[in-house]
Amino acid sequence: MAEFALVFSRPDTAADLATRLSCRDVDALAEILRARGQVEAAAMWIEEHATGDDEGDAHHTERGSEQ
């Protein structure tokens, strides 16, 4: 599990994959990262994912609607 948290704490991994996952998937991944003490990485995944969310999606932000 430590290796999983290390790999999925990398910013380039989140940037490449986060918008391709569902809100539910990203929430689950973020929860695992938080449980492993990777709180900042969990927030990074949510933030990266939100850039691809449409209005009405769970993580939608104004930043996401600009892209």
C-alpha positions as CSV (number, residue, x, y, z in Angstrom):
1,M,0.0,0.0,0.0
2,A,2.9,2.4,0.6
3,E,4.1,2.0,-3.0
4,F,0.5,2.7,-4.2
5,A,0.4,5.9,-2.2
6,L,3.8,6.9,-3.4
7,V,2.9,6.4,-7.1
8,F,-0.4,8.1,-6.9
9,S,1.0,11.1,-5.0
10,R,2.9,12.2,-8.1
11,P,1.5,15.4,-9.7
12,D,2.1,14.1,-13.2
13,T,0.1,11.0,-12.5
14,A,-2.8,13.1,-11.2
15,A,-2.6,15.5,-14.1
16,D,-2.6,12.7,-16.7
17,L,-5.4,10.6,-15.2
18,A,-7.7,12.6,-12.9
19,T,-10.1,13.9,-15.6
20,R,-10.5,10.5,-17.0
21,L,-11.9,9.0,-13.8
22,S,-15.4,9.4,-12.4
23,C,-16.1,11.5,-9.4
24,R,-16.7,8.3,-7.4
25,D,-13.4,6.9,-8.5
26,V,-11.5,10.0,-7.6
27,D,-13.2,10.2,-4.2
28,A,-12.2,6.6,-3.5
29,L,-8.6,7.2,-4.5
30,A,-8.5,10.4,-2.4
31,E,-9.8,8.5,0.6
32,I,-7.0,5.9,0.2
33,L,-4.4,8.6,0.0
34,R,-5.8,10.4,3.0
35,A,-5.7,7.1,5.0
36,R,-2.0,6.8,4.1
37,G,-1.3,10.3,5.3
38,Q,-1.1,11.8,1.8
39,V,-3.6,14.6,2.5
40,E,-2.1,17.0,0.0
41,A,-2.0,14.4,-2.7
42,A,-5.7,13.6,-2.1
43,A,-6.6,17.3,-2.5
44,M,-4.5,17.4,-5.7
45,W,-6.4,14.6,-7.2
46,I,-9.8,16.3,-6.4
47,E,-8.5,19.6,-7.8
48,E,-7.1,18.0,-11.0
49,H,-10.3,16.0,-11.5
50,A,-12.5,19.1,-11.0
51,T,-10.9,20.8,-14.0
52,G,-12.8,18.3,-16.2
53,D,-16.1,18.2,-14.4
54,D,-19.1,19.8,-16.0
55,E,-21.5,22.0,-14.2
56,G,-23.6,19.9,-11.9
57,D,-20.8,17.3,-11.3
58,A,-19.7,16.7,-7.8
59,H,-16.3,18.5,-8.1
60,H,-17.2,21.2,-10.6
61,T,-15.5,24.5,-10.1
62,E,-15.4,27.7,-12.1
63,R,-11.8,26.8,-13.1
64,G,-13.1,23.6,-14.6
65,S,-15.7,25.4,-16.7
66,E,-13.1,27.8,-18.1
67,Q,-11.3,24.9,-19.8
